[in-house]
Amino acid sequence: MQQIPQKESLTPLGALEAAVLPALRRPPCLVSFSGGLDSSVVLGAAVRAARGAGLPLPVPITLRYPDAPETEEAAWQELVVRHLNLGEWQVRQVTDEHDLLGPTSTGVLRRHGVLFPANVFANRPVLEAADQGSVLTGFGGDEISATWSWRVLADALARRRKPVPRDVLRLAYAAAPQAIRTSVAARWLPPPWLPSWVHPDVRRAVAVLHSRERAAEPVRWSRWVEWQAGRPEIAATAWSMDVLAADAGTKVFHPLLDPRYLAALACRGGRFGFGSRLSLMKTLFADVIPAKLLTRSRKAVFGQVFWRSGSREFARSWDGSGVDKNLVDVETLREEWLKPSPHFGSAMLLQSAWLYRNGSGP
């Protein structure tokens, strides 16, 4: 991640339009489009930038899962495409192909090993469809706009809500040295959720790291944006996407993580940010996405897509090899994999165990 510039004259929308131009100049330019807020904003900004620069329009590409009803977003997708007056739109149906141990995933596993996150392989069809061109994603939107722990206090200080007595404690915690904040976090803040298949000593170690991380989180929105954008899980996901894009001869862009956009976002949000994710979207992007999209109250859930027959069959026949038994309780992990809706946090272990059994190492 490049360091975010300290000053930025562009508006967030203007910076986003600038961020998508390199992809538009490498046609065909596809936009990985689910109909959610982030991919809709990226598509809207790309269409606006293309029309302004006289470049070929980007083409949304959507994966649909007809036998996974919790993923259904067709009405929202159609709303956005109509609003942007787009004539071309690629829609592809997916059934079992995106099983965590299906043909797409196992091909990637054999070539690259386990990537992060476990479902990153699902981007492969989109990257291949770009045919040596470019792909724009909405990656980074949720991570930047919906996860700031200090938002509750910021809302009070910015008078977006009425203060309550507990805000005094929040303010004292925010002003304390980091060592004290770490100690308070370890004792009073909720520990991270940890799965039952992880041994207790591992849970304790993770809880300590979690406390340190919570204590280090910047209180000021403008500083938090850069801190969050530089987190390892964001870098790891972007790296995995680059690996898959290289296989396809395609260039992938994540404009919601572009340093120019992040700088403009930090500058506009200032000390207290924007409030809720919905408030951020209304403030910054009302001109590029349909107003009705900002009223949606639920997100699609994709768990059904990844735990299919291949994963189930492997779990039933698994002999416990391919995972570190000093860290993981094997029988509890197997029980998790055989649940109707396994927790996605176990998915990389599933893939690691599959690789081990198929002679590729853990």
N, C-alpha and C positions, 0 to 999 in steps of 0.2 A: 504494500500500500504506500503510495506516494504521500509525502507530508502535505497536509492541507494548507493552502496559502492563508496567510493571516488576514489579508484584505481582499475583498471581492466586490466588484462594482455591478456584476450581473445579478438580476433577480434569480431566485431558484428556478423558475420556469425558463428564463433565458439561458441559464447555465445548463439546464437539462437539454435544451435544444442544441446548444453547442456540443454537448457530450455525445449526442446521437449522430452528428454529422459524419464522423469518420466511418461509421457503419453504413450510412446512406450512400457514401461515396464508394462503397465496395459492394455493388449489386451482384446477385439479388440480395436484398436486405429483408430478412424475415424477423418478425417479432414474436417471441414465445408468449402466447396470449391465452390466458385462462379465463378472463372476464373479471378477475379480482381487481382491487383498486390499483395495485402497483403495476401490473402488466398493462392495465388500461391507461394509466398515466404515461407510461413509456410509449405505448402505441400512439396516444394522442399527441405527445410532444414530437414524436418522429414524423407523424403526418404533417403537423404544423411546420416543422423545420424543412421537410422535403418540399412542400408547396412554396415556402418562402424562398428557398434556394434554387427552385427549378430542377430538383432532382427526382428520379423515379420514386414513386410512393413505396413505402414499406408494405410488406404483405404479412398480415397476421397469420400465424399457424397455431392451430388448436388441437390438442389431443383430447378425445372424449372416451369415456369408459361406460359403455351402455349397460353393463351388468353390475355397476357400482353406483347405485343411486345417490349416495352421499357426496359424490363428486359433481353432481348435476349443476351446471351454471349456464346452460344454453341460452336462457332468456336474457341474462345479463350480457353475455357475449354478443348476442344479436343487437341488443340495445346500443352497445358501444360502436359496433361496426356501422349501424345505420346512422348514428350521430356523426361519425367521421366521414360518411358518404364514401365508403370504400367499395370498389367493385370486385376486388380479388381477395379471397380468403380461403386458406387451406384448412380443411377439417379432416382429421384422421381418427378412425375408430380403433380402440385398443382393447383387447380382452385379457388373455393370459400372458401377453408378451412382457409385461412389466413385473412379473413375479420376481421377488428378490433372488430366486434361483432359476429364473426362466432363461430363455435363449439369449436375450439381450444382455442381461446381467452377467451370466456365466461367460459370455464372450469377453466382456470387459474385465472380469475377474482373472481369466486366464492370461490376458494381455498385460494388465497393469496391477493385479493384486487388489486388495480391498481399498476402495477410495472413500473419501468423506464428502458428503454424507452417503449412507448406504444406498439411497435411491437416486444418486446423481446420474447413474446410467440411463435413467428415463429420458434424459435430454438428448441421448444419442440420435434418435430418429429426427428430431428437429434440426440438429446440427448437420446431419447428412442431407436433409432436404434443402439446405441452403446452397448446395452444389458449388462449393468453393467460394461462396460469397460471405455474408456476415449474418450474425444473429444477435438481436437485442433481447435482453432479459429484464425482468423486474426484480432480480435478486438484490437484496439489501434494503428493500423498502420496509418490510416488517422489522428487520433487525435494527434499523435506525429510528423509525418513527413510533414504535410501539413497545419499547422495552426499557425506557429510562426510569430507574427506580425512584428518582427524586421528583417525579412529576406531581405527586400528591402535595408535597411542600411547595413546589413552584406554583401550583394552582392557587394556593392560599396567598402567597406573597404577591402574585400578579393579580389578585382579586378576581380570579375566575370562579372562586367558591368562597363561602363564608368560613373564616377561621374557626377551629375548635381547640379546646385546651391541649389536646395531644400534640398540636403543632409546636408548642413550646419545647417539648421533648425532641421533636424532629429537628427544630432549629438548633438546639444545643448539640445534638449529635452531628449535625452538618458542620458546626463550627469547631468541633473537637479535633485534636491532632489525630493523624491516621492510626497511631498505635492504640489510642483509646477507642477509636471507632472499630478497630479490629477486635478488641476485647469485647466491646458491647455487641458487635455483630455475632460473635461466637456464642454469647450467652443468651441474647434476647431475640435476634432475628430468626425467622423460620429457616431451618436447615434446607439444603437442596433436596429435592426428591431423589432418592436412590433406590434402585430396584432390589427386590428381595433376593435375587440370585447373586448379589455381590456380598462377599464376606464382611462381617462387622468391622474388622480392622481397616479395610479399604474405605468403608463408609466414613469412619472417623477421620481418616486422612483427607478425604475429599471435603468433609465439612470444614476442616481447618483452612484448606485452600479457598473454599467458598467464602469464608469469613474475610480473608485477606482481600479477595477480589471485590466483595461488596464495599469494604472500607476504602478501597482505592478508587471507586467509581466517582468521577467528578460531579460536583454539585451544580456547577454552571452548565447550562445546556450547550453553549457554544464550545466548551471544552470537551463535553461528553461526546459530541458528535465524532470528533477525531479519535477519541479513546475507543469508542465502540467500533468504528470502522476499521481499526487496527487489530481487532481481536483475532486470535488464532483460528477460530472456527470459520470466520469470514474469509481469511486468507486461504485456508485449506479448501473450502468450497470453490473459490475462484480458481485455485490451482487445478483442482480436479476437472473443472469445466474446460480449462485450457488444454488439459491432456486429451480430453475427448474431442475437442474442436480440432486439435492438431491431427488426430486420426482421420477426421473428415475433410481436412484441408480447408477448414472454415475458421473465421475469426469471430470470437464471441466477445460481446461488450456488455458491461453492467453499468448503465449510465447513472443509476441511483447510488453508485459507489464512486462515481467520478470525482476527483478532487475539486474540480470547479463547482460542481453541484453541491458537494458537502460544505465547501467554504461559503457559498451563498446561503445554504440552509442554516449554517451556524450563525452567520451574520444576521440574517432575518430573525431567527429565533432569539438571539441575544442571550440574556441571562436566564430567562424563565421558560423558553421554548414556546410551544403553541398550544399546550393542553393535550387533549386527546388526539389520537391518530386521525380521527374523523375531522377534528378542527384543523389539523395541519392540511389535510387534503382540501377542505373547503377554502381555506385561506390562500393556498398556493395554486391550486389546479382547477378551480371551478370553471375556467375558460376552456379547458381542453377535454373534459369528460362530462357525460350527461349528469344533470343535477340529481336525477333519480338514483344513479349509482351510489351517491353519497348517503342514501337512506337504507342501504342493505344492512342487515343486522347479523348475518351469519356467513361463515367462510366454508368453503367446500372442505370435506375431509377425505383423505386419499388412502387411509389405512387399508381399506378393502382391496386396493389395486395391487399391493405388493405382497400380501400373504396369500398366495394361491396354492395350487396343487403341488407344484415342485417344492416349495418350502415346507409344506405339511408332510409330504412323503419323506423328505430328508430328515425332518425332526423325529418322525416315528422310528426311523431306522438308525438314528445317530448312536454311536457307541461312546460318546463323551470325549473323543479326541479332538485336538485342534484348538482348545482353549486352555488358558492357564488356570489350573485347579487351585493355585494359591490365591487367586483373586475371585474365582467364580465357583458357586455351588452348581455342579453339573445337573443334578436331578431337578432342582428348582428351575434352572434355565430351560430344561426340556419341557417342563410343565408350562412355562410361559409360552414357548413356541407353539404348543398345542392348544392354547386358549382360542376362543372364537375371534378375539381381537388382541393379538399379542402387542406388547409395548414396542414401539419402534426403536427404543434404546437398545434392544437386543439384536437388531438387524445386522450390525457389523460382525457380531460374534457368530451369527448364523453363516455369514459369507466366509468368515475365517475358517470355521469348522469344515465347510464344504471344500474350500481350497486344500485344506490339510488332507482330507479323505481322497481327493482327486490328484494327489501327488504333486501339488504345487507349493507345499509348505504352508505354515500358519500365517 
